[in-house]
Amino acid sequence: MAAHETDPGPEARLDVRDLLGESAEAVCERFGRPAVDRWTGGDRWLRFEGPDWSLRARARPRGSGRAARIRSWTVAFPKGFDTLGDALRALGLGDAAPGPETRELRLPLRDGAGRLHSLTASRRGARIHSVSAFDEPPDWEDPTAG
C-alpha cells in the first residue's frame, strides 16, 4: 500500500488534509504517477486512481513563472458511504465531520494554517459518492456556527 493509503476501515483511505495549496509536483510525489496529467486553459488537471477511489485535482499558478498549486479537488467513491462523516473520515478529514444528525452537504473546511475553504459532497440515492473542496471560503451560511 502507498504512503497515502491505510487499511480500509474507520481510518483514512486517502489523506487529503492540506491538499489545497500544495504544488502539483508535491501532489504527484504524494500520490504517485497520475492517470491523467493535462493542461486546459490555465489549469493543470491531475487524476489519480486507487482501488476504491478516484482523485481529480485542479492546479493553477498564481502569477507568471510560479508553481501550479492545487485550487480544488474531488474524490469519488464508486461504492459510496452511508454518512458524510464516514466519507470525511475516509479522507482523513474526521475533524470536519458533522454530527450524525446533520444532513447538510456543504461545510466549511479549515486547513492546518487556519485558512477557511469550501467543502461539498454529493449524494446519489442514499449514499455519499463524492466530496469536493475549493480554495475559497464558503459563500453560504455556516451550519456549524452557534
N, C-alpha and C positions, 0 to 999 in steps of 0.2 A: 504494500500500500504506500502511496506517495505521502510526503510530509503533510500535505494539506488535508488528508483524509484520515479519519479514525474509524474504529469499528462501528458499524451502524448500530443504532440504539438511541438512548437518550442524549448521547454526546453528539458533538458536531460531526457531520459527514463531510462538510465543506466549509472551511473557515473563511468567511468574507468580511470579518471585522476589519475596519480601517482600510478596506479596498478602495474606497473613494479617495481620490487624490494621489494614489500610488502611480508611479510611472508604468507605462505599458510594458517596458522591459522587465521591471521588477515583478509584474504580474505573470509574465511568461516564465520567469525563473521560478516563481512560486507554484504555478500550476502545470508547468511543462509546455511542450510544443502545442500551440493552438491548432485546432482542426481547421479554423478559418482565421486568416490574418489579412485584412484588406483595408485600403483607404477608399473612402467615398466622400467626395466633397472635402471638407477639412477634418473629417473624423476618421479615426482608425478603429475598426471593428475587429474584435477578437472573440472567438468562440472556443470553449474548452468542453470536452465531453468526459463524463465519468460513468461509472456503472449504472447509477440511478439518478443522474442529474446532468444538466447542461447549463453552462455559464456563458452568457453573452455580455461582453463589456464594450462600452464606447469610450474611447480616449480622444482627447483633443489638446493640442498645445495651447498654452496661453501666451501668445506672442511669438514673433519670428525667432526661429532657432532654439526654441525651448522644447523640452521633452513633452511628448504626449502623455497626459495624465488621465486616469480613469474619472469620467464625469458621471457615468451611470452604469448600472449592471442589472441583469435579470437572471435569476436562477429558476429553471423549470424542473419540476419533478414529475415524471410521467405517471407515477402511482399516486402522487399527492399525499396530503396529510389531513387528518381529521380536524385539527385546530390550527389556528395561526401560531399559537405558542409552540406546537410541535414543529412546525415548519421553521420558525425562527431559531429554535434550539438546534435543529439540523444544520443551520448556517452559522452556528457559533454566536448567535445574537440573542441568547436566552434572557439577557438583562433588558432587552427591548420588548420582550413578550408581555402582552397584556394579561389581565386576569382571565380566568376561564369563561366568565360571563360576557366578555367583550366580543361583539360581533363586527366591530369596525375593521376595515381592511386598509385603512390609511393611518399611519402612525409617524410621530417624529422619531428620528434616529440620531443619537449623539455619538460622535466618533471619539477616539481616545484623546483628541486635542480639545474636546468640548464643542466642536462645531456642530450645528444642527442641520440635518439633512431630511429629505422626504423618503418614506418607506411605504410601499403599497404592496398589496397582494391580490391575486385573482383567484376566484373560486369557480370551479366547474363542477356542476352537480353540488354535492355537499362537501367537496374536498378542496383544500388549498393546493393549487397546482403550480403557482409561480409567485415569486417575491422579487420586487424591484426596488432599487434605491437610486436616488438622484442627488447630485451635489448642490442642492438648493434647499432653503428652508421650506417647510410646508406652507402651502397657501390656503390651508383650511384650519379650522379651529382645533386645537389640541385636545383630544378626548381624554388624555391622562391628566390634564391640568385641573387643579382643585378649585 
